Amino acid sequence: MPSYFELYRKSTLGIALTDSLDDLIQAGHITPQLAIQVLEQFDKSIALALSTKVKTKAVIKGNLRIYRFCDDVWTFTIKDPTFKFEHETATADKIKIVACNAKRTGE
């Protein structure tokens, strides 16, 4: 059985889900075990959706400020990035990209 990373739990959607689950646990509507199952399903579903539904490609240009490789995870911090999509362009002050292998070592 493949394992899934918990990276997307730190996204806006993941934080909102975690906060809602915490509220439901505090109110006694669900158990902590059920909340864990929901988060595990979220990890699987978001990974599947991103790998099968998203087809748009982007080119990112900017100033690479920090890069790090630890435990099979790459982390990049880019200052003044410009994203070029098929029909539009977007910019930001700074972004952080976290990239992992699709399969963990030994799978």
Gaussian input, Z-matrix of N, CA and C with variables (Angstrom, degrees):
# hf/3-21g

backbone

0 1
 N
 C     1     B1
 C     2     B2     1     A1
 N     3     B3     2     A2     1     D1
 C     4     B4     3     A3     2     D2
 C     5     B5     4     A4     3     D3
 N     6     B6     5     A5     4     D4
 C     7     B7     6     A6     5     D5
 C     8     B8     7     A7     6     D6
 N     9     B9     8     A8     7     D7
 C    10    B10     9     A9     8     D8
 C    11    B11    10    A10     9     D9
 N    12    B12    11    A11    10    D10
 C    13    B13    12    A12    11    D11
 C    14    B14    13    A13    12    D12
 N    15    B15    14    A14    13    D13
 C    16    B16    15    A15    14    D14
 C    17    B17    16    A16    15    D15
 N    18    B18    17    A17    16    D16
 C    19    B19    18    A18    17    D17
 C    20    B20    19    A19    18    D18
 N    21    B21    20    A20    19    D19
 C    22    B22    21    A21    20    D20
 C    23    B23    22    A22    21    D21
 N    24    B24    23    A23    22    D22
 C    25    B25    24    A24    23    D23
 C    26    B26    25    A25    24    D24
 N    27    B27    26    A26    25    D25
 C    28    B28    27    A27    26    D26
 C    29    B29    28    A28    27    D27
 N    30    B30    29    A29    28    D28
 C    31    B31    30    A30    29    D29
 C    32    B32    31    A31    30    D30
 N    33    B33    32    A32    31    D31
 C    34    B34    33    A33    32    D32
 C    35    B35    34    A34    33    D33
 N    36    B36    35    A35    34    D34
 C    37    B37    36    A36    35    D35
 C    38    B38    37    A37    36    D36
 N    39    B39    38    A38    37    D37
 C    40    B40    39    A39    38    D38
 C    41    B41    40    A40    39    D39
 N    42    B42    41    A41    40    D40
 C    43    B43    42    A42    41    D41
 C    44    B44    43    A43    42    D42
 N    45    B45    44    A44    43    D43
 C    46    B46    45    A45    44    D44
 C    47    B47    46    A46    45    D45
 N    48    B48    47    A47    46    D46
 C    49    B49    48    A48    47    D47
 C    50    B50    49    A49    48    D48
 N    51    B51    50    A50    49    D49
 C    52    B52    51    A51    50    D50
 C    53    B53    52    A52    51    D51
 N    54    B54    53    A53    52    D52
 C    55    B55    54    A54    53    D53
 C    56    B56    55    A55    54    D54
 N    57    B57    56    A56    55    D55
 C    58    B58    57    A57    56    D56
 C    59    B59    58    A58    57    D57
 N    60    B60    59    A59    58    D58
 C    61    B61    60    A60    59    D59
 C    62    B62    61    A61    60    D60
 N    63    B63    62    A62    61    D61
 C    64    B64    63    A63    62    D62
 C    65    B65    64    A64    63    D63
 N    66    B66    65    A65    64    D64
 C    67    B67    66    A66    65    D65
 C    68    B68    67    A67    66    D66
 N    69    B69    68    A68    67    D67
 C    70    B70    69    A69    68    D68
 C    71    B71    70    A70    69    D69
 N    72    B72    71    A71    70    D70
 C    73    B73    72    A72    71    D71
 C    74    B74    73    A73    72    D72
 N    75    B75    74    A74    73    D73
 C    76    B76    75    A75    74    D74
 C    77    B77    76    A76    75    D75
 N    78    B78    77    A77    76    D76
 C    79    B79    78    A78    77    D77
 C    80    B80    79    A79    78    D78
 N    81    B81    80    A80    79    D79
 C    82    B82    81    A81    80    D80
 C    83    B83    82    A82    81    D81
 N    84    B84    83    A83    82    D82
 C    85    B85    84    A84    83    D83
 C    86    B86    85    A85    84    D84
 N    87    B87    86    A86    85    D85
 C    88    B88    87    A87    86    D86
 C    89    B89    88    A88    87    D87
 N    90    B90    89    A89    88    D88
 C    91    B91    90    A90    89    D89
 C    92    B92    91    A91    90    D90
 N    93    B93    92    A92    91    D91
 C    94    B94    93    A93    92    D92
 C    95    B95    94    A94    93    D93
 N    96    B96    95    A95    94    D94
 C    97    B97    96    A96    95    D95
 C    98    B98    97    A97    96    D96
 N    99    B99    98    A98    97    D97
 C   100   B100    99    A99    98    D98
 C   101   B101   100   A100    99    D99
 N   102   B102   101   A101   100   D100
 C   103   B103   102   A102   101   D101
 C   104   B104   103   A103   102   D102
 N   105   B105   104   A104   103   D103
 C   106   B106   105   A105   104   D104
 C   107   B107   106   A106   105   D105
 N   108   B108   107   A107   106   D106
 C   109   B109   108   A108   107   D107
 C   110   B110   109   A109   108   D108
 N   111   B111   110   A110   109   D109
 C   112   B112   111   A111   110   D110
 C   113   B113   112   A112   111   D111
 N   114   B114   113   A113   112   D112
 C   115   B115   114   A114   113   D113
 C   116   B116   115   A115   114   D114
 N   117   B117   116   A116   115   D115
 C   118   B118   117   A117   116   D116
 C   119   B119   118   A118   117   D117
 N   120   B120   119   A119   118   D118
 C   121   B121   120   A120   119   D119
 C   122   B122   121   A121   120   D120
 N   123   B123   122   A122   121   D121
 C   124   B124   123   A123   122   D122
 C   125   B125   124   A124   123   D123
 N   126   B126   125   A125   124   D124
 C   127   B127   126   A126   125   D125
 C   128   B128   127   A127   126   D126
 N   129   B129   128   A128   127   D127
 C   130   B130   129   A129   128   D128
 C   131   B131   130   A130   129   D129
 N   132   B132   131   A131   130   D130
 C   133   B133   132   A132   131   D131
 C   134   B134   133   A133   132   D132
 N   135   B135   134   A134   133   D133
 C   136   B136   135   A135   134   D134
 C   137   B137   136   A136   135   D135
 N   138   B138   137   A137   136   D136
 C   139   B139   138   A138   137   D137
 C   140   B140   139   A139   138   D138
 N   141   B141   140   A140   139   D139
 C   142   B142   141   A141   140   D140
 C   143   B143   142   A142   141   D141
 N   144   B144   143   A143   142   D142
 C   145   B145   144   A144   143   D143
 C   146   B146   145   A145   144   D144
 N   147   B147   146   A146   145   D145
 C   148   B148   147   A147   146   D146
 C   149   B149   148   A148   147   D147
 N   150   B150   149   A149   148   D148
 C   151   B151   150   A150   149   D149
 C   152   B152   151   A151   150   D150
 N   153   B153   152   A152   151   D151
 C   154   B154   153   A153   152   D152
 C   155   B155   154   A154   153   D153
 N   156   B156   155   A155   154   D154
 C   157   B157   156   A156   155   D155
 C   158   B158   157   A157   156   D156
 N   159   B159   158   A158   157   D157
 C   160   B160   159   A159   158   D158
 C   161   B161   160   A160   159   D159
 N   162   B162   161   A161   160   D160
 C   163   B163   162   A162   161   D161
 C   164   B164   163   A163   162   D162
 N   165   B165   164   A164   163   D163
 C   166   B166   165   A165   164   D164
 C   167   B167   166   A166   165   D165
 N   168   B168   167   A167   166   D166
 C   169   B169   168   A168   167   D167
 C   170   B170   169   A169   168   D168
 N   171   B171   170   A170   169   D169
 C   172   B172   171   A171   170   D170
 C   173   B173   172   A172   171   D171
 N   174   B174   173   A173   172   D172
 C   175   B175   174   A174   173   D173
 C   176   B176   175   A175   174   D174
 N   177   B177   176   A176   175   D175
 C   178   B178   177   A177   176   D176
 C   179   B179   178   A178   177   D177
 N   180   B180   179   A179   178   D178
 C   181   B181   180   A180   179   D179
 C   182   B182   181   A181   180   D180
 N   183   B183   182   A182   181   D181
 C   184   B184   183   A183   182   D182
 C   185   B185   184   A184   183   D183
 N   186   B186   185   A185   184   D184
 C   187   B187   186   A186   185   D185
 C   188   B188   187   A187   186   D186
 N   189   B189   188   A188   187   D187
 C   190   B190   189   A189   188   D188
 C   191   B191   190   A190   189   D189
 N   192   B192   191   A191   190   D190
 C   193   B193   192   A192   191   D191
 C   194   B194   193   A193   192   D192
 N   195   B195   194   A194   193   D193
 C   196   B196   195   A195   194   D194
 C   197   B197   196   A196   195   D195
 N   198   B198   197   A197   196   D196
 C   199   B199   198   A198   197   D197
 C   200   B200   199   A199   198   D198
 N   201   B201   200   A200   199   D199
 C   202   B202   201   A201   200   D200
 C   203   B203   202   A202   201   D201
 N   204   B204   203   A203   202   D202
 C   205   B205   204   A204   203   D203
 C   206   B206   205   A205   204   D204
 N   207   B207   206   A206   205   D205
 C   208   B208   207   A207   206   D206
 C   209   B209   208   A208   207   D207
 N   210   B210   209   A209   208   D208
 C   211   B211   210   A210   209   D209
 C   212   B212   211   A211   210   D210
 N   213   B213   212   A212   211   D211
 C   214   B214   213   A213   212   D212
 C   215   B215   214   A214   213   D213
 N   216   B216   215   A215   214   D214
 C   217   B217   216   A216   215   D215
 C   218   B218   217   A217   216   D216
 N   219   B219   218   A218   217   D217
 C   220   B220   219   A219   218   D218
 C   221   B221   220   A220   219   D219
 N   222   B222   221   A221   220   D220
 C   223   B223   222   A222   221   D221
 C   224   B224   223   A223   222   D222
 N   225   B225   224   A224   223   D223
 C   226   B226   225   A225   224   D224
 C   227   B227   226   A226   225   D225
 N   228   B228   227   A227   226   D226
 C   229   B229   228   A228   227   D227
 C   230   B230   229   A229   228   D228
 N   231   B231   230   A230   229   D229
 C   232   B232   231   A231   230   D230
 C   233   B233   232   A232   231   D231
 N   234   B234   233   A233   232   D232
 C   235   B235   234   A234   233   D233
 C   236   B236   235   A235   234   D234
 N   237   B237   236   A236   235   D235
 C   238   B238   237   A237   236   D236
 C   239   B239   238   A238   237   D237
 N   240   B240   239   A239   238   D238
 C   241   B241   240   A240   239   D239
 C   242   B242   241   A241   240   D240
 N   243   B243   242   A242   241   D241
 C   244   B244   243   A243   242   D242
 C   245   B245   244   A244   243   D243
 N   246   B246   245   A245   244   D244
 C   247   B247   246   A246   245   D245
 C   248   B248   247   A247   246   D246
 N   249   B249   248   A248   247   D247
 C   250   B250   249   A249   248   D248
 C   251   B251   250   A250   249   D249
 N   252   B252   251   A251   250   D250
 C   253   B253   252   A252   251   D251
 C   254   B254   253   A253   252   D252
 N   255   B255   254   A254   253   D253
 C   256   B256   255   A255   254   D254
 C   257   B257   256   A256   255   D255
 N   258   B258   257   A257   256   D256
 C   259   B259   258   A258   257   D257
 C   260   B260   259   A259   258   D258
 N   261   B261   260   A260   259   D259
 C   262   B262   261   A261   260   D260
 C   263   B263   262   A262   261   D261
 N   264   B264   263   A263   262   D262
 C   265   B265   264   A264   263   D263
 C   266   B266   265   A265   264   D264
 N   267   B267   266   A266   265   D265
 C   268   B268   267   A267   266   D266
 C   269   B269   268   A268   267   D267
 N   270   B270   269   A269   268   D268
 C   271   B271   270   A270   269   D269
 C   272   B272   271   A271   270   D270
 N   273   B273   272   A272   271   D271
 C   274   B274   273   A273   272   D272
 C   275   B275   274   A274   273   D273
 N   276   B276   275   A275   274   D274
 C   277   B277   276   A276   275   D275
 C   278   B278   277   A277   276   D276
 N   279   B279   278   A278   277   D277
 C   280   B280   279   A279   278   D278
 C   281   B281   280   A280   279   D279
 N   282   B282   281   A281   280   D280
 C   283   B283   282   A282   281   D281
 C   284   B284   283   A283   282   D282
 N   285   B285   284   A284   283   D283
 C   286   B286   285   A285   284   D284
 C   287   B287   286   A286   285   D285
 N   288   B288   287   A287   286   D286
 C   289   B289   288   A288   287   D287
 C   290   B290   289   A289   288   D288
 N   291   B291   290   A290   289   D289
 C   292   B292   291   A291   290   D290
 C   293   B293   292   A292   291   D291
 N   294   B294   293   A293   292   D292
 C   295   B295   294   A294   293   D293
 C   296   B296   295   A295   294   D294
 N   297   B297   296   A296   295   D295
 C   298   B298   297   A297   296   D296
 C   299   B299   298   A298   297   D297
 N   300   B300   299   A299   298   D298
 C   301   B301   300   A300   299   D299
 C   302   B302   301   A301   300   D300
 N   303   B303   302   A302   301   D301
 C   304   B304   303   A303   302   D302
 C   305   B305   304   A304   303   D303
 N   306   B306   305   A305   304   D304
 C   307   B307   306   A306   305   D305
 C   308   B308   307   A307   306   D306
 N   309   B309   308   A308   307   D307
 C   310   B310   309   A309   308   D308
 C   311   B311   310   A310   309   D309
 N   312   B312   311   A311   310   D310
 C   313   B313   312   A312   311   D311
 C   314   B314   313   A313   312   D312
 N   315   B315   314   A314   313   D313
 C   316   B316   315   A315   314   D314
 C   317   B317   316   A316   315   D315
 N   318   B318   317   A317   316   D316
 C   319   B319   318   A318   317   D317
 C   320   B320   319   A319   318   D318

   B1=1.4466
   B2=1.5286
   B3=1.3410
   B4=1.4600
   B5=1.5195
   B6=1.3221
   B7=1.4639
   B8=1.5202
   B9=1.3163
   B10=1.4539
   B11=1.5142
   B12=1.3091
   B13=1.4511
   B14=1.5277
   B15=1.2934
   B16=1.4495
   B17=1.5282
   B18=1.3273
   B19=1.4690
   B20=1.5152
   B21=1.3242
   B22=1.4612
   B23=1.5236
   B24=1.3237
   B25=1.4670
   B26=1.5283
   B27=1.3396
   B28=1.4647
   B29=1.5298
   B30=1.3354
   B31=1.4624
   B32=1.5273
   B33=1.3102
   B34=1.4679
   B35=1.5255
   B36=1.3225
   B37=1.4583
   B38=1.5256
   B39=1.3275
   B40=1.4652
   B41=1.5199
   B42=1.3245
   B43=1.4715
   B44=1.5263
   B45=1.3348
   B46=1.4685
   B47=1.5311
   B48=1.3273
   B49=1.4660
   B50=1.5236
   B51=1.3136
   B52=1.4636
   B53=1.5308
   B54=1.3328
   B55=1.4671
   B56=1.5238
   B57=1.3259
   B58=1.4702
   B59=1.5240
   B60=1.3208
   B61=1.4719
   B62=1.5278
   B63=1.3332
   B64=1.4716
   B65=1.5256
   B66=1.3390
   B67=1.4624
   B68=1.5255
   B69=1.3373
   B70=1.4666
   B71=1.5233
   B72=1.3290
   B73=1.4689
   B74=1.5182
   B75=1.3433
   B76=1.4695
   B77=1.5234
   B78=1.3341
   B79=1.4692
   B80=1.5252
   B81=1.3380
   B82=1.4609
   B83=1.5168
   B84=1.3477
   B85=1.4628
   B86=1.5233
   B87=1.3387
   B88=1.4647
   B89=1.5279
   B90=1.3236
   B91=1.4635
   B92=1.5243
   B93=1.3358
   B94=1.4707
   B95=1.5312
   B96=1.3240
   B97=1.4669
   B98=1.5268
   B99=1.3367
   B100=1.4592
   B101=1.5237
   B102=1.3098
   B103=1.4650
   B104=1.5283
   B105=1.3274
   B106=1.4697
   B107=1.5206
   B108=1.3305
   B109=1.4703
   B110=1.5277
   B111=1.3140
   B112=1.4659
   B113=1.5290
   B114=1.3300
   B115=1.4697
   B116=1.5258
   B117=1.3269
   B118=1.4615
   B119=1.5258
   B120=1.3382
   B121=1.4642
   B122=1.5284
   B123=1.3275
   B124=1.4676
   B125=1.5258
   B126=1.3470
   B127=1.4686
   B128=1.5233
   B129=1.3356
   B130=1.4686
   B131=1.5248
   B132=1.3249
   B133=1.4638
   B134=1.5195
   B135=1.3189
   B136=1.4715
   B137=1.5263
   B138=1.3294
   B139=1.4682
   B140=1.5270
   B141=1.3273
   B142=1.4611
   B143=1.5235
   B144=1.3242
   B145=1.4678
   B146=1.5257
   B147=1.3166
   B148=1.4640
   B149=1.5221
   B150=1.3327
   B151=1.4649
   B152=1.5257
   B153=1.3333
   B154=1.4677
   B155=1.5209
   B156=1.3192
   B157=1.4656
   B158=1.5300
   B159=1.3132
   B160=1.4657
   B161=1.5303
   B162=1.3241
   B163=1.4617
   B164=1.5257
   B165=1.3170
   B166=1.4580
   B167=1.5186
   B168=1.3090
   B169=1.4573
   B170=1.5171
   B171=1.3103
   B172=1.4613
   B173=1.5177
   B174=1.3265
   B175=1.4561
   B176=1.5235
   B177=1.3269
   B178=1.4634
   B179=1.5210
   B180=1.3303
   B181=1.4640
   B182=1.5152
   B183=1.3268
   B184=1.4490
   B185=1.5193
   B186=1.3134
   B187=1.4622
   B188=1.5130
   B189=1.3359
   B190=1.4595
   B191=1.5254
   B192=1.3173
   B193=1.4642
   B194=1.5254
   B195=1.3257
   B196=1.4732
   B197=1.5234
   B198=1.3280
   B199=1.4576
   B200=1.5184
   B201=1.3147
   B202=1.4656
   B203=1.5246
   B204=1.3390
   B205=1.4558
   B206=1.5162
   B207=1.3215
   B208=1.4608
   B209=1.5248
   B210=1.3061
   B211=1.4721
   B212=1.5286
   B213=1.3341
   B214=1.4670
   B215=1.5206
   B216=1.3254
   B217=1.4625
   B218=1.5305
   B219=1.3372
   B220=1.4513
   B221=1.5240
   B222=1.3300
   B223=1.4584
   B224=1.5252
   B225=1.3294
   B226=1.4583
   B227=1.5214
   B228=1.3222
   B229=1.4568
   B230=1.5230
   B231=1.3345
   B232=1.4600
   B233=1.5236
   B234=1.3261
   B235=1.4614
   B236=1.5324
   B237=1.3190
   B238=1.4687
   B239=1.5286
   B240=1.3377
   B241=1.4680
   B242=1.5322
   B243=1.3176
   B244=1.4616
   B245=1.5207
   B246=1.3255
   B247=1.4598
   B248=1.5165
   B249=1.3156
   B250=1.4541
   B251=1.5167
   B252=1.3424
   B253=1.4548
   B254=1.5284
   B255=1.2980
   B256=1.4563
   B257=1.5286
   B258=1.3437
   B259=1.4617
   B260=1.5216
   B261=1.3163
   B262=1.4609
   B263=1.5226
   B264=1.3231
   B265=1.4531
   B266=1.5220
   B267=1.3237
   B268=1.4667
   B269=1.5260
   B270=1.3296
   B271=1.4614
   B272=1.5224
   B273=1.3342
   B274=1.4666
   B275=1.5196
   B276=1.3216
   B277=1.4666
   B278=1.5272
   B279=1.3432
   B280=1.4606
   B281=1.5193
   B282=1.3412
   B283=1.4574
   B284=1.5198
   B285=1.3142
   B286=1.4546
   B287=1.5196
   B288=1.3192
   B289=1.4561
   B290=1.5219
   B291=1.3278
   B292=1.4654
   B293=1.5190
   B294=1.3211
   B295=1.4609
   B296=1.5218
   B297=1.3439
   B298=1.4626
   B299=1.5185
   B300=1.3244
   B301=1.4476
   B302=1.5209
   B303=1.3325
   B304=1.4473
   B305=1.5307
   B306=1.3248
   B307=1.4569
   B308=1.5062
   B309=1.2986
   B310=1.4604
   B311=1.5234
   B312=1.3133
   B313=1.4568
   B314=1.5290
   B315=1.3373
   B316=1.4512
   B317=1.5171
   B318=1.3192
   B319=1.4748
   B320=1.5025
   A1=108.78
   A2=117.48
   A3=118.66
   A4=111.62
   A5=115.09
   A6=119.30
   A7=107.69
   A8=116.68
   A9=121.44
   A10=109.22
   A11=115.80
   A12=120.95
   A13=110.07
   A14=115.78
   A15=121.58
   A16=111.78
   A17=116.60
   A18=121.35
   A19=113.53
   A20=116.97
   A21=120.04
   A22=112.72
   A23=117.40
   A24=120.49
   A25=110.90
   A26=117.12
   A27=121.00
   A28=111.81
   A29=116.92
   A30=120.46
   A31=108.71
   A32=117.08
   A33=121.13
   A34=110.59
   A35=116.38
   A36=120.91
   A37=111.20
   A38=116.94
   A39=120.77
   A40=112.36
   A41=117.21
   A42=121.15
   A43=109.93
   A44=116.96
   A45=120.73
   A46=110.36
   A47=116.94
   A48=120.64
   A49=110.91
   A50=117.19
   A51=121.73
   A52=111.21
   A53=116.88
   A54=120.72
   A55=111.23
   A56=116.66
   A57=120.53
   A58=111.28
   A59=116.18
   A60=119.46
   A61=110.86
   A62=117.03
   A63=120.49
   A64=111.09
   A65=116.83
   A66=120.81
   A67=111.49
   A68=116.64
   A69=120.42
   A70=111.84
   A71=116.87
   A72=120.55
   A73=110.13
   A74=116.64
   A75=121.26
   A76=111.64
   A77=117.00
   A78=121.24
   A79=111.97
   A80=116.48
   A81=120.55
   A82=114.40
   A83=117.52
   A84=120.97
   A85=112.93
   A86=117.07
   A87=120.92
   A88=109.04
   A89=115.34
   A90=120.89
   A91=109.45
   A92=117.19
   A93=119.10
   A94=112.44
   A95=117.07
   A96=120.81
   A97=110.59
   A98=117.16
   A99=120.38
   A100=110.18
   A101=117.86
   A102=121.58
   A103=110.19
   A104=117.12
   A105=121.10
   A106=110.32
   A107=116.81
   A108=120.05
   A109=111.00
   A110=117.21
   A111=121.18
   A112=109.91
   A113=117.35
   A114=120.41
   A115=111.78
   A116=117.35
   A117=120.44
   A118=110.63
   A119=116.86
   A120=120.27
   A121=110.58
   A122=116.72
   A123=121.13
   A124=110.12
   A125=117.57
   A126=121.62
   A127=110.75
   A128=116.68
   A129=121.16
   A130=111.17
   A131=116.33
   A132=120.52
   A133=112.42
   A134=117.41
   A135=119.39
   A136=110.30
   A137=117.48
   A138=120.58
   A139=110.58
   A140=117.09
   A141=121.13
   A142=111.01
   A143=116.97
   A144=120.38
   A145=111.09
   A146=117.42
   A147=119.78
   A148=112.04
   A149=117.06
   A150=119.19
   A151=113.14
   A152=117.82
   A153=119.10
   A154=114.32
   A155=118.60
   A156=121.34
   A157=113.79
   A158=117.34
   A159=120.49
   A160=108.87
   A161=115.49
   A162=120.85
   A163=112.64
   A164=117.92
   A165=122.02
   A166=110.66
   A167=115.75
   A168=121.23
   A169=108.32
   A170=115.79
   A171=120.87
   A172=109.58
   A173=115.05
   A174=121.59
   A175=106.04
   A176=116.32
   A177=121.13
   A178=108.10
   A179=115.30
   A180=120.95
   A181=107.77
   A182=115.72
   A183=120.87
   A184=109.75
   A185=116.24
   A186=121.85
   A187=109.70
   A188=116.13
   A189=121.24
   A190=108.67
   A191=116.78
   A192=121.47
   A193=111.68
   A194=116.66
   A195=120.78
   A196=107.97
   A197=116.08
   A198=119.83
   A199=107.97
   A200=114.72
   A201=120.44
   A202=108.34
   A203=117.36
   A204=122.75
   A205=107.54
   A206=116.34
   A207=121.24
   A208=108.97
   A209=117.16
   A210=122.93
   A211=112.30
   A212=116.57
   A213=123.09
   A214=113.52
   A215=118.02
   A216=122.20
   A217=108.79
   A218=115.96
   A219=122.00
   A220=108.92
   A221=116.84
   A222=122.70
   A223=107.96
   A224=115.87
   A225=122.32
   A226=108.71
   A227=117.57
   A228=122.14
   A229=106.98
   A230=116.07
   A231=122.03
   A232=108.99
   A233=116.24
   A234=122.00
   A235=108.89
   A236=116.47
   A237=123.95
   A238=113.28
   A239=117.14
   A240=118.63
   A241=112.12
   A242=114.82
   A243=123.06
   A244=106.87
   A245=115.67
   A246=122.10
   A247=108.05
   A248=117.18
   A249=121.09
   A250=108.04
   A251=114.61
   A252=122.17
   A253=107.98
   A254=116.83
   A255=121.22
   A256=112.28
   A257=117.52
   A258=120.30
   A259=114.22
   A260=118.15
   A261=118.47
   A262=111.14
   A263=115.12
   A264=122.99
   A265=108.21
   A266=116.42
   A267=121.29
   A268=108.88
   A269=116.41
   A270=121.31
   A271=109.38
   A272=114.84
   A273=121.84
   A274=107.91
   A275=116.44
   A276=120.32
   A277=110.88
   A278=114.72
   A279=119.84
   A280=107.76
   A281=117.13
   A282=121.17
   A283=109.68
   A284=114.29
   A285=121.65
   A286=106.69
   A287=116.65
   A288=122.78
   A289=107.91
   A290=116.27
   A291=122.14
   A292=106.35
   A293=117.21
   A294=121.77
   A295=110.42
   A296=115.58
   A297=122.18
   A298=109.59
   A299=116.75
   A300=121.03
   A301=108.67
   A302=117.32
   A303=120.82
   A304=110.28
   A305=116.09
   A306=120.49
   A307=108.95
   A308=115.50
   A309=119.36
   A310=109.63
   A311=116.49
   A312=121.85
   A313=109.76
   A314=116.67
   A315=120.92
   A316=113.68
   A317=118.17
   A318=120.18
   A319=110.13
   D1=128.24
   D2=-179.29
   D3=-69.08
   D4=151.47
   D5=175.00
   D6=-101.79
   D7=151.63
   D8=-177.30
   D9=-118.41
   D10=145.55
   D11=177.63
   D12=-77.82
   D13=154.68
   D14=-179.74
   D15=-98.96
   D16=20.16
   D17=-175.96
   D18=-58.17
   D19=-39.21
   D20=-172.65
   D21=-76.47
   D22=-7.56
   D23=175.17
   D24=-68.75
   D25=-19.18
   D26=178.50
   D27=-91.81
   D28=0.73
   D29=175.83
   D30=-76.82
   D31=169.05
   D32=178.47
   D33=-57.27
   D34=-43.60
   D35=179.76
   D36=-65.81
   D37=-43.00
   D38=179.64
   D39=-64.87
   D40=-40.03
   D41=178.68
   D42=-65.58
   D43=-42.32
   D44=178.79
   D45=-62.70
   D46=-41.69
   D47=177.83
   D48=-63.21
   D49=-46.62
   D50=179.92
   D51=-61.16
   D52=-43.71
   D53=177.94
   D54=-61.94
   D55=-42.60
   D56=179.39
   D57=-65.24
   D58=-41.59
   D59=177.94
   D60=-63.95
   D61=-40.69
   D62=176.68
   D63=-59.99
   D64=-43.11
   D65=177.73
   D66=-61.43
   D67=-41.85
   D68=179.45
   D69=-66.25
   D70=-37.45
   D71=176.59
   D72=-65.20
   D73=-46.25
   D74=-179.31
   D75=-61.46
   D76=-34.49
   D77=-179.82
   D78=-81.91
   D79=-5.89
   D80=178.65
   D81=79.39
   D82=16.81
   D83=-178.74
   D84=-83.81
   D85=-28.21
   D86=177.38
   D87=-137.70
   D88=163.14
   D89=178.07
   D90=-92.26
   D91=158.41
   D92=175.20
   D93=-59.35
   D94=-33.05
   D95=179.36
   D96=-64.02
   D97=-39.95
   D98=178.09
   D99=-67.18
   D100=-38.66
   D101=178.16
   D102=-61.10
   D103=-41.34
   D104=178.01
   D105=-63.07
   D106=-41.81
   D107=177.94
   D108=-62.70
   D109=-40.15
   D110=178.54
   D111=-63.22
   D112=-44.31
   D113=179.47
   D114=-64.92
   D115=-38.43
   D116=177.30
   D117=-64.33
   D118=-40.02
   D119=177.35
   D120=-66.88
   D121=-37.85
   D122=175.61
   D123=-58.53
   D124=-46.74
   D125=178.93
   D126=-55.91
   D127=-46.80
   D128=-179.12
   D129=-66.23
   D130=-45.65
   D131=-174.88
   D132=-67.41
   D133=-41.90
   D134=-178.86
   D135=-68.61
   D136=-38.74
   D137=177.74
   D138=-64.20
   D139=-43.02
   D140=178.99
   D141=-65.21
   D142=-45.12
   D143=-179.31
   D144=-62.31
   D145=-43.67
   D146=-179.27
   D147=-67.41
   D148=-34.09
   D149=-177.94
   D150=-81.20
   D151=-22.20
   D152=-176.68
   D153=-111.92
   D154=-26.14
   D155=-173.09
   D156=-100.26
   D157=-29.47
   D158=-176.06
   D159=-88.66
   D160=118.05
   D161=-177.98
   D162=-116.04
   D163=-7.36
   D164=-177.95
   D165=-72.44
   D166=137.63
   D167=176.28
   D168=-110.01
   D169=149.94
   D170=179.69
   D171=-133.38
   D172=150.31
   D173=171.85
   D174=-108.80
   D175=129.49
   D176=-179.06
   D177=-114.44
   D178=127.08
   D179=174.80
   D180=-126.33
   D181=139.81
   D182=179.08
   D183=178.39
   D184=-167.54
   D185=179.73
   D186=-103.07
   D187=113.23
   D188=179.19
   D189=-70.78
   D190=117.11
   D191=-177.26
   D192=-98.66
   D193=-42.55
   D194=-177.10
   D195=-140.29
   D196=137.74
   D197=168.94
   D198=-138.00
   D199=145.30
   D200=-174.08
   D201=-149.45
   D202=142.16
   D203=174.74
   D204=-128.78
   D205=117.29
   D206=-178.70
   D207=-148.58
   D208=131.65
   D209=178.20
   D210=52.89
   D211=46.24
   D212=179.58
   D213=62.09
   D214=24.98
   D215=178.34
   D216=-126.19
   D217=123.76
   D218=174.45
   D219=-92.25
   D220=137.47
   D221=174.18
   D222=-127.81
   D223=127.32
   D224=179.17
   D225=-123.81
   D226=135.92
   D227=171.12
   D228=-115.55
   D229=124.14
   D230=-175.64
   D231=-120.58
   D232=128.61
   D233=179.08
   D234=-95.73
   D235=141.21
   D236=179.22
   D237=51.64
   D238=51.91
   D239=-179.63
   D240=-75.03
   D241=149.53
   D242=171.84
   D243=-123.06
   D244=125.78
   D245=178.43
   D246=-103.14
   D247=124.75
   D248=176.36
   D249=-111.57
   D250=115.18
   D251=177.21
   D252=-101.54
   D253=-177.26
   D254=-177.67
   D255=-56.95
   D256=-45.08
   D257=-175.01
   D258=-124.47
   D259=7.43
   D260=-178.75
   D261=-154.66
   D262=167.65
   D263=179.41
   D264=-129.86
   D265=143.36
   D266=177.62
   D267=-135.49
   D268=151.37
   D269=178.83
   D270=-130.92
   D271=166.12
   D272=177.05
   D273=-153.43
   D274=168.38
   D275=176.19
   D276=-76.83
   D277=-42.58
   D278=-176.57
   D279=-159.73
   D280=145.12
   D281=173.86
   D282=-133.85
   D283=158.34
   D284=174.78
   D285=-124.34
   D286=126.25
   D287=179.09
   D288=-112.48
   D289=128.48
   D290=176.14
   D291=-117.03
   D292=123.65
   D293=-176.76
   D294=-127.18
   D295=133.97
   D296=-179.15
   D297=-126.81
   D298=156.92
   D299=172.24
   D300=-64.45
   D301=146.60
   D302=177.94
   D303=-64.56
   D304=-33.40
   D305=177.24
   D306=-119.65
   D307=139.13
   D308=177.00
   D309=-78.26
   D310=155.05
   D311=179.95
   D312=-56.72
   D313=134.10
   D314=177.14
   D315=92.70
   D316=1.53
   D317=179.57
   D318=-96.30

